């Protein structure tokens, strides 16, 4: 029953999508050779035990 927020980022407009702590997130490239830059306030060595995985189809409509 959680609300799903969907955003589409494009090369036509430079944007930053901020995802607050506690939110589940996922991403999908819609075009070949797409690039995504992820910035975090934690290093990879600080989050190794803090990764929770969900079924990829639990909330997202990946085929649209």
C-alpha positions as CSV (number, residue, x, y, z in Angstrom):
1,X,0.0,0.0,0.0
2,X,3.0,2.3,-0.3
3,X,2.9,5.2,-2.7
4,X,5.1,5.0,-5.8
5,X,6.8,8.1,-7.1
6,X,8.1,7.9,-10.7
7,X,10.5,10.3,-12.3
8,X,12.0,10.4,-15.8
9,X,15.3,12.2,-16.2
10,X,16.4,13.2,-19.7
11,X,19.4,14.9,-21.4
12,X,17.1,17.7,-22.4
13,X,17.1,19.1,-18.9
14,X,19.8,18.8,-16.3
15,X,18.2,17.7,-13.1
16,X,19.1,16.2,-9.7
17,X,16.7,13.7,-8.1
18,X,17.1,13.7,-4.3
19,X,16.0,10.5,-2.6
20,X,15.7,10.9,1.2
21,X,16.9,8.3,3.6
22,X,14.5,5.4,4.2
23,X,13.1,5.4,0.6
24,X,13.4,2.3,-1.6
25,X,14.7,3.2,-5.1
26,X,15.5,1.7,-8.4
27,X,16.4,2.9,-11.8
28,X,16.2,1.8,-15.5
29,X,18.0,3.2,-18.5
30,X,15.5,3.7,-21.4
31,X,18.2,4.4,-24.0
32,X,21.4,2.6,-25.0
33,X,24.6,4.2,-23.7
34,X,22.7,6.0,-20.9
35,X,24.8,7.2,-17.9
36,X,23.7,7.8,-14.4
37,X,25.7,9.5,-11.7
38,X,24.9,8.6,-8.1
39,X,26.1,10.7,-5.2
40,X,25.8,9.6,-1.6
41,X,26.8,10.9,1.8
42,X,28.1,7.4,2.7
43,X,31.0,5.4,1.2
44,X,30.4,1.8,-0.1
45,X,32.4,0.4,2.9
46,X,29.9,2.1,5.2
47,X,26.7,0.6,3.7
48,X,27.7,-3.0,3.0
49,X,25.4,-4.3,5.8
50,X,22.6,-1.8,5.0
51,X,21.4,-3.1,1.7
52,X,17.9,-4.5,1.5
53,X,16.7,-6.1,-1.7
54,X,13.1,-6.4,-2.9
55,X,11.5,-8.1,-5.8
56,X,12.1,-5.8,-8.7
57,X,8.4,-5.9,-9.7
58,X,7.0,-5.2,-6.2
59,X,6.2,-1.5,-6.9
60,X,7.6,-0.6,-10.4
61,X,6.1,-1.0,-13.8
62,X,9.4,-1.7,-15.6
63,X,7.9,-2.5,-19.0
64,X,6.3,0.9,-19.6
